[in-house]
Amino acid sequence: MKKFAVILSLVLAVLMCSALVASAQTSAEELLEKYRTEARLPESEIMFESESYITLDTEGKKIWRAPFAGIAEFKVPEEWIKAKGGIRAINGSESLEGSGIVELGVNYIVSDEPGYFRLIDKIQNANGNEYDPDELYDQWGRMLTSLFTIYGISENRDEAGLKAALKKLYMDYGYEAEVIDSVLNQMVITKIGSADDFNFFFVQNQDEDRSALEGVDEDYVKEYEAFSSDISKYIPNFTFARPMGLTEVVDTGTGISFQTTDLEGNPVDTGKLFTSHKVTMVNIWSTTCGFCIGELPELVKMNKDFQAKGAQIVGLVYDAIDPDIIEEAKEIAADLNVDYVTILPTAEIRDLFKVQTFPCTYFVNEKGEILGDPIFGAALSQFPKMVDEYLSK
């Protein structure tokens, strides 16, 4: 049985991943391989840290941003980019909703890239296939060895406030107080930044489970030990901002009005975008989100059915805020034959649509008013039901 220390950094990820399992016509591995570039950390494309991405600074250094976890900037160490194993960041923030905590777990992956992606492909297609989801998640967990976790906590709470919030959170999950206390007492917690009312903490566990390193190539063991021997050296690489979209959604009935352009630069305004259909499903995605890209072919088919009923799908590429990402979004849309309108975000749009994770889907009526609650995560089977429900009203 894995130690609670590992569960603390992985349980939220596994819970969220199980909620996002979906099958697609195109292999997830093929899509992720196609759109993964050397300038991106692969985890940001295959799990739920989908809103994080890599850009280059003025000196050509790789910069990693994860705005939903409050990471304004992280200067990616060169040794991570050249690693034999992988460095993966998993954002559990959406599963901490209501606690005022955001979380980013950074893990070392004891696997080569192809092997890791094949396992993820199996996880994504576990339902309805010969794969046992529990066994796959166990395999995935055995590949992960934690390096550190970054926690952000609201209301200017200090280290004691963070521990108290984590204890309450995991007691709600059913863990015994004594076990939680034991783990929390082993943590080495260092405050490393703040932004608005959020304090950010760098967390290590002194009794880390190293089972992923048992019986593997000695090169992986040496590499992990090199990375973890002085883990605090990575602290200066971080700068922070108040986390985006924390626990926020747009209220039902809120009017949505904006002007923007589509992927081809054509003007789009809500005066025409929403009024032509009784229901519009706004599918918000990111170029770094494997689940988002994986469901696009199915959304294209779904849109044809919706159109016959008086509804439509509109895509919103939330991270397409600079020319390079816009070009990548255009390439993805073209390769996957996305033929419905896909729009670009403006500051106004990013403020209007509160997004906690990707993909995220809102429903809007012909008056431009929000219908119901948004759906977070890949949920293809729910969309037709929701559209039919809103069309019937």
C-alpha atoms as one frame of an Amber mdcrd trajectory, in Angstrom:
protein
   0.000   0.000   0.000   1.325   3.388  -0.881   2.132   5.723   1.959  -0.297
   8.531   2.662   2.417  10.987   1.624   2.093   9.800  -1.953  -1.680   9.753
  -1.768  -1.592  13.356  -0.556   0.036  14.439  -3.803  -1.776  11.991  -6.126
  -5.277  11.259  -4.838  -6.770  14.475  -6.186  -5.136  13.878  -9.530  -6.489
  10.345  -9.757  -9.986  11.442  -8.740 -10.028  14.171 -11.349  -8.519  11.929
 -14.017 -11.176   9.270 -13.439 -13.830  11.953 -13.897 -12.297  12.985 -17.179
 -11.914   9.536 -18.779 -13.329   9.670 -22.296 -12.877   7.765 -25.520 -12.277
   9.427 -28.891 -12.035   8.260 -32.475  -8.489   9.495 -32.770  -5.897   7.899
 -30.498  -5.015  10.190 -27.615  -1.400   9.135 -28.009  -1.386  10.213 -31.671
  -2.927  13.589 -30.916  -0.690  14.306 -27.960   2.416  13.230 -29.834   1.456
  15.451 -32.763   0.965  18.603 -30.719   3.644  18.095 -28.074   6.663  20.272
 -28.814  10.082  20.503 -27.246   9.051  23.858 -25.786   6.293  22.318 -23.620
   6.269  20.061 -20.617   4.266  17.002 -21.764   2.193  16.807 -18.563   0.534
  20.094 -19.369  -0.962  18.398 -22.426  -2.087  15.060 -21.050  -3.518  15.701
 -17.620  -5.444  18.539 -16.076  -2.660  21.070 -15.801  -3.965  21.999 -19.198
  -3.804  25.710 -18.581  -0.034  25.666 -18.094   2.235  26.268 -21.032   5.803
  27.057 -21.980   6.939  30.211 -23.747  10.349  31.749 -24.340  11.630  34.837
 -22.564  13.801  37.531 -24.132  16.925  35.427 -23.549  15.445  32.325 -25.160
  14.972  30.529 -21.825  11.929  28.313 -21.388   9.265  29.786 -19.101   6.435
  27.721 -17.679   3.162  29.363 -16.635   0.255  27.774 -14.737  -2.165  30.637
 -13.989  -4.825  28.490 -12.308  -2.271  27.336  -9.756  -0.964  30.882  -9.300
   2.309  30.204 -11.135   2.966  33.442 -13.023   6.331  32.165 -14.179   8.697
  29.275 -13.612  12.076  29.232 -15.304  12.438  25.635 -16.444  15.810  24.132
 -15.453  17.818  22.933 -18.429  18.443  19.571 -16.746  14.684  18.937 -16.643
  14.365  19.465 -20.372  17.156  16.969 -21.071  16.026  14.399 -18.487  15.993
  10.672 -19.253  12.835  10.386 -17.174  10.097  12.996 -17.189   9.120  15.966
 -15.070   5.350  16.272 -14.809   3.266  18.890 -13.039  -0.201  17.882 -11.893
  -2.682  20.539 -10.877  -5.133  19.378  -8.210  -6.548  22.852  -7.636  -9.991
  22.174  -9.077 -10.495  19.267  -6.659  -9.680  21.596  -3.748 -12.582  23.880
  -4.620 -14.017  25.693  -1.623 -10.901  25.325   0.526  -9.154  28.455  -0.735
  -6.156  26.288  -1.688  -4.464  25.817  -5.040  -1.979  23.001  -5.561   0.657
  22.017  -8.071   2.480  18.719  -7.566   5.773  18.329  -9.432   6.790  14.709
  -9.945   9.635  12.734 -11.473   8.392  10.099 -13.936  10.265   6.804 -14.044
   9.477   6.067 -17.672  10.512   6.903 -21.176   8.094   9.116 -23.092   6.525
   6.451 -25.371   5.838   4.094 -22.471   4.272   6.846 -20.403   2.037   8.031
 -23.229   0.911   4.501 -24.061  -0.250   4.115 -20.467  -2.106   7.439 -20.573
  -3.790   6.373 -23.810  -5.002   3.189 -22.071  -6.298   5.205 -19.107  -8.226
   7.544 -21.381  -9.864   4.603 -23.158 -10.305   2.299 -20.173 -14.104   2.385
 -20.061 -15.644  -0.182 -22.368 -12.310  -1.812 -23.174 -10.311  -4.699 -21.769
  -8.363  -2.374 -19.485  -8.925  -2.369 -15.738  -9.000   1.330 -14.698  -7.902
   0.582 -11.116  -4.906  -1.409 -12.330  -3.972   1.337 -14.802  -4.134   4.060
 -12.157  -1.964   1.894  -9.918   0.592   1.556 -12.721   0.479   5.297 -13.290
   0.959   5.986  -9.572   3.979   3.673  -9.472   5.637   5.775 -12.166   5.428
   8.952 -10.080   7.930   9.975  -7.444   7.278  13.381  -5.925   9.862  16.139
  -6.124   7.869  18.877  -4.400   4.461  20.525  -4.166   3.526  24.189  -4.388
   0.498  25.217  -2.334  -1.181  28.597  -2.466  -3.721  29.563   0.190  -6.072
  32.534   0.374  -6.874  35.046   3.125  -3.168  35.582   3.861  -3.079  32.358
   5.884   0.312  31.235   7.179   1.932  27.791   7.491  -0.327  26.849  10.395
  -3.351  27.934   8.369  -2.236  25.790   5.436  -1.801  22.705   7.616  -5.179
  23.270   9.262  -6.894  23.606   5.866  -5.196  20.476   4.497  -6.113  18.507
   7.607  -9.771  19.494   7.298  -9.751  18.688   3.588  -8.372  15.165   4.032
 -10.524  14.437   7.051 -13.475  15.219   4.752 -12.034  12.575   2.407 -12.252
  10.059   5.252  -8.630   9.830   6.421  -7.935   9.494  10.137  -6.653  12.584
  11.926  -3.637  10.725  13.342  -2.479   9.626   9.895  -2.901  13.117   8.470
  -1.028  14.670  11.401   1.848  12.248  10.876   2.175  13.261   7.233   1.798
  16.991   7.893   4.467  16.829  10.593   6.924  15.311   8.110   6.455  18.144
   5.642   9.124  20.791   5.249   7.148  23.944   4.434   8.766  27.162   3.215
   6.917  30.324   2.286   8.290  31.435  -1.077   5.959  34.137  -2.334   2.660
  35.975  -2.185   0.207  37.687  -4.523  -2.795  39.704  -3.353  -4.319  37.701
  -0.491  -2.582  34.442  -1.451   0.548  33.069   0.212   2.536  30.380  -1.605
   4.464  27.566   0.055   7.121  25.156  -1.183   6.472  21.750   0.409   8.678
  18.694   0.724   7.927  15.452   2.507  10.883  14.011   4.367   9.576  10.445
   4.152   8.886  10.253   0.423   7.792   6.923  -1.029  10.527   5.789  -3.445
   8.790   2.608  -4.627   8.758   3.916  -8.203  12.551   3.688  -8.178  12.696
   0.025  -7.163  14.003  -2.363  -9.804  14.461   0.294 -12.509  17.436   1.362
 -14.585  20.081   2.886 -12.320  20.132   5.970 -14.553  16.622   6.887 -13.368
  17.646   6.523  -9.726  20.732   8.698 -10.167  18.771  11.329 -12.077  16.041
  11.510  -9.439  18.624  11.783  -6.670  20.405  14.561  -8.558  17.159  16.507
  -8.929  15.969  15.938  -5.358  19.253  16.282  -3.443  18.969  20.062  -3.259
  15.385  20.659  -4.313  15.253  24.127  -2.765  17.533  25.400  -5.533  14.444
  25.621  -7.761  12.630  28.064  -5.452  14.130  31.228  -7.026  12.741  30.093
 -10.402   9.149  30.837  -9.282   7.132  34.048  -9.401   3.459  34.153  -8.482
   0.135  35.808  -9.258  -3.330  35.481  -7.776  -4.766  32.204  -9.141  -7.193
  32.618 -12.013 -10.816  31.539 -11.784 -10.611  30.020  -8.308 -14.083  28.645
  -7.407 -15.716  31.200  -9.709 -18.391  30.484 -12.297 -20.726  32.741 -14.249
 -24.167  32.886 -12.652 -27.209  31.600 -14.526 -28.926  34.410 -16.395 -25.824
  36.563 -16.697 -25.769  38.398 -20.023 -22.737  37.753 -22.197 -21.753  40.426
 -24.720 -18.420  40.871 -26.496 -16.640  41.464 -29.773 -13.676  39.426 -30.990
 -12.412  37.566 -34.064 -12.425  33.950 -35.128  -9.297  31.902 -35.872  -9.148
  33.354 -39.392  -9.370  36.952 -38.193 -13.017  37.498 -39.139 -14.955  39.816
 -36.780 -17.400  38.151 -34.396 -19.905  39.820 -32.087 -22.543  38.353 -29.840
 -25.275  40.295 -31.613 -25.084  37.679 -34.373 -23.228  34.821 -32.698 -25.949
  33.801 -30.236 -29.161  35.173 -31.774 -29.170  32.725 -34.688 -29.613  29.658
 -32.450 -31.826  28.960 -29.451 -28.929  27.310 -27.601 -25.176  27.764 -28.091
 -22.703  25.440 -26.435 -19.448  27.329 -25.843 -16.639  24.790 -25.644 -13.585
  26.412 -24.039 -10.327  24.617 -24.740  -6.576  25.066 -24.713  -3.887  24.087
 -27.199  -2.028  22.339 -24.362  -5.002  20.215 -23.249  -4.929  16.656 -24.548
  -8.483  15.909 -23.401  -9.706  19.054 -25.187  -8.035  18.111 -28.455  -9.114
  14.497 -28.118 -12.821  15.382 -28.035 -12.795  17.834 -30.973 -13.582  15.191
 -33.648 -16.652  14.111 -31.674 -17.753  17.724 -31.182 -17.648  18.244 -34.957
 -20.099  15.347 -35.394 -22.200  16.536 -32.468 -22.494  20.031 -33.924 -24.152
  18.650 -37.056 -26.842  17.030 -34.895 -27.256  20.206 -32.855 -27.663  22.360
 -35.948 -30.660  20.285 -37.034 -32.294  21.032 -33.679 -31.608  24.784 -33.626
 -28.490  24.656 -31.486 -24.785  25.070 -32.227 -21.279  24.676 -30.843 -18.849
  27.594 -30.686 -15.218  26.987 -29.721 -13.141  29.368 -27.613  -9.364  28.798
 -27.528  -8.608  30.272 -24.111  -4.812  30.312 -24.383  -4.614  31.741 -27.935
  -3.267  35.082 -26.809  -0.159  35.408 -28.956   0.539  34.745 -32.672   2.382
  31.449 -32.150  -0.417  29.901 -30.094  -3.046  31.219 -32.516  -1.210  29.504
 -35.374  -1.061  26.279 -33.405  -4.794  26.505 -32.681  -5.466  27.008 -36.395
  -3.363  23.951 -37.232  -5.204  21.807 -34.677  -8.601  22.959 -35.936  -7.621
  22.346 -39.563  -6.125  18.904 -38.924  -9.221  17.773 -37.026 -11.671  19.343
 -39.508 -13.271  21.657 -36.962 -15.859  23.432 -39.103 -17.816  25.383 -36.488
 -16.899  28.916 -35.387 -13.881  29.042 -33.095 -13.153  32.398 -31.490 -10.146
  34.013 -29.843 -10.144  35.361 -26.299  -9.942  39.022 -25.378  -9.320  40.298
 -21.863 -13.072  40.922 -21.646 -13.925  37.361 -22.694 -11.438  35.827 -20.258
 -13.073  37.888 -17.526 -16.611  36.953 -18.600 -16.094  33.187 -18.769 -14.784
  31.888 -15.461 -12.711  28.791 -16.142 -11.311  26.423 -13.506  -9.965  23.684
 -15.749 -10.036  22.593 -19.379 -12.089  21.724 -21.239 -14.886  23.903 -19.853
 -18.331  24.219 -21.406 -20.964  26.920 -20.959 -24.449  27.058 -22.461 -25.959
  30.326 -23.707 -29.445  31.148 -25.018 -30.360  33.317 -28.021 -30.466  36.395
 -25.766 -26.842  35.842 -24.779 -27.737  34.687 -21.255 -25.935  31.901 -19.396
 -27.976  28.714 -18.998 -27.297  26.627 -15.904 -23.896  25.700 -14.523 -20.805
  25.093 -16.648 -19.400  21.607 -17.168 -15.744  21.194 -16.255 -13.774  18.386
 -17.870 -14.329  16.110 -20.859 -18.020  15.149 -20.741 -19.119  14.235 -24.258
 -22.018  12.059 -23.128 -23.572  14.928 -21.157 -23.670  17.508 -23.943 -26.605
  16.161 -26.009 -28.702  15.757 -22.843 -27.965  19.313 -21.742 -28.704  20.788
 -25.159 -32.003  18.901 -25.397 -32.943  20.057 -21.910 -32.255  23.719 -22.697
 -33.991  23.504 -26.087 -37.146  22.213 -24.391 -37.459  25.258 -22.147
